[in-house]
Amino acid sequence: MNHSPDKEQLLLYDAVGFSMWPFLNGKEKLIVRSVVPAELIAGDMILYRAGEQVICHRFMRQKKEAGQQVLYARADTSMAACELVKEGALVGKVIARIRGTRIIYFDSWEQKMIKPLMRGVSFGISLLLKIYRAGKPHA
């Protein structure tokens, strides 16, 4: 993802990849606002740094570990456990996407209805994975 700062302290990123499909198809631009973790709600899409990469995944939850705030995020297409994101790695919250000539803001009622659904789907996948792993014979 590439970015460029905006006058209103917003960032513009090119989405690449398909980890957030079908919500993002890898051809959009993302409008990102800098936030503190306390502003995040489960289901929000966040951008965070992982080494040289900037990743867009869905925010699941947060907690304090060893005196530091840790965020948990996961790709919509992932069946793996949540990724740990340190507070300092958070770039911001995706507030809108640009597809072609349309800007789709995530604060619309339609988009707010999708958040719990996506959080539920992600939780369901995680639960099924735990059940599968628990029943798998150990070598």
C-alpha positions in Angstrom: 0.0 0.0 0.0 1.3 3.4 -0.9 0.3 6.5 1.0 0.3 10.3 0.9 -0.7 12.7 3.6 -3.7 15.0 3.2 -4.2 18.5 4.5 -6.8 17.3 6.9 -4.4 14.8 8.5 -6.0 12.0 6.5 -3.9 9.4 4.7 -4.7 7.9 1.3 -3.6 4.3 0.7 -3.9 2.0 -2.3 -5.4 -1.3 -1.3 -3.5 -4.4 -2.7 -4.2 -8.0 -2.2 -7.3 -9.9 -1.3 -7.1 -10.5 2.5 -10.2 -8.4 3.0 -12.2 -9.8 0.2 -15.1 -9.4 -0.5 -15.2 -6.1 1.5 -12.2 -4.9 -0.4 -11.2 -6.2 -3.8 -7.6 -4.9 -3.9 -8.3 -2.1 -6.4 -9.6 0.6 -4.1 -8.1 3.6 -2.4 -8.5 3.7 1.4 -9.0 6.9 3.3 -7.4 6.5 6.7 -7.7 8.7 9.8 -5.2 8.6 12.6 -6.8 7.3 15.9 -5.9 6.1 19.3 -6.9 2.5 20.2 -9.6 3.7 22.6 -11.5 5.1 19.5 -11.7 1.7 17.8 -14.8 -0.5 17.8 -14.6 -4.2 17.0 -15.2 -4.6 13.3 -13.4 -1.4 12.2 -10.8 -1.8 9.5 -7.4 -0.7 10.6 -4.0 -0.1 9.0 -0.9 -1.1 10.9 2.8 -1.5 10.2 4.4 -5.0 10.2 8.0 -4.5 9.3 8.2 -2.7 5.9 4.5 -3.5 5.1 1.4 -1.6 5.9 -1.5 -4.1 6.4 -5.3 -3.5 6.4 -7.2 -6.0 8.6 -10.3 -6.0 10.7 -9.9 -4.9 14.4 -11.3 -7.5 16.7 -10.4 -6.5 20.3 -7.7 -5.0 22.5 -6.1 -5.6 25.9 -3.2 -4.5 28.0 -0.3 -6.9 28.1 2.9 -6.2 30.0 1.9 -2.6 30.5 1.3 -2.0 26.7 -1.9 -1.8 24.8 -2.1 -4.7 22.3 -4.6 -4.8 19.4 -5.9 -8.0 17.8 -6.6 -7.9 14.1 -7.5 -10.5 11.4 -8.0 -10.6 7.7 -11.5 -11.4 6.6 -10.3 -14.3 4.5 -8.1 -15.7 7.3 -8.8 -18.9 9.2 -5.7 -18.2 11.4 -5.7 -16.8 14.9 -5.7 -13.0 15.3 -2.5 -11.1 14.7 -1.1 -9.1 17.6 -0.6 -5.4 16.8 1.4 -3.2 19.2 -0.1 0.2 19.8 2.8 2.0 18.2 2.3 0.1 14.9 -1.2 1.4 14.4 -1.4 3.7 11.4 -5.1 4.5 11.7 -8.7 3.5 11.0 -10.1 3.2 7.5 -13.0 5.6 7.3 -13.9 5.3 3.6 -12.9 3.5 0.4 -12.8 4.9 -3.1 -14.0 2.6 -5.8 -13.8 4.1 -9.3 -15.5 7.5 -8.8 -17.5 6.5 -5.7 -16.5 7.3 -2.2 -18.1 4.9 0.3 -18.0 6.1 3.9 -18.0 3.5 6.7 -20.1 5.6 9.0 -23.3 5.0 6.9 -26.0 2.8 8.5 -25.4 0.1 5.9 -21.7 -0.1 6.7 -22.4 -0.1 10.5 -24.7 -3.1 10.0 -21.8 -5.0 8.3 -19.4 -4.6 11.2 -21.1 -7.0 13.6 -21.7 -9.5 10.8 -18.0 -9.5 9.8 -17.0 -9.8 13.5 -19.3 -12.8 13.9 -18.0 -14.5 10.8 -14.5 -14.0 12.0 -15.3 -15.4 15.4 -17.1 -18.4 13.9 -14.1 -19.2 11.7 -11.8 -18.9 14.8 -14.1 -21.2 16.8 -14.3 -23.8 14.1 -10.5 -23.8 13.8 -10.1 -24.4 17.5 -12.5 -27.3 17.4 -10.7 -28.8 14.4 -7.3 -28.4 16.0 -8.5 -29.9 19.3 -9.8 -33.0 17.5 -6.7 -33.5 15.3 -4.4 -36.3 16.4 -1.0 -35.3 17.5 2.1 -36.8 15.8 
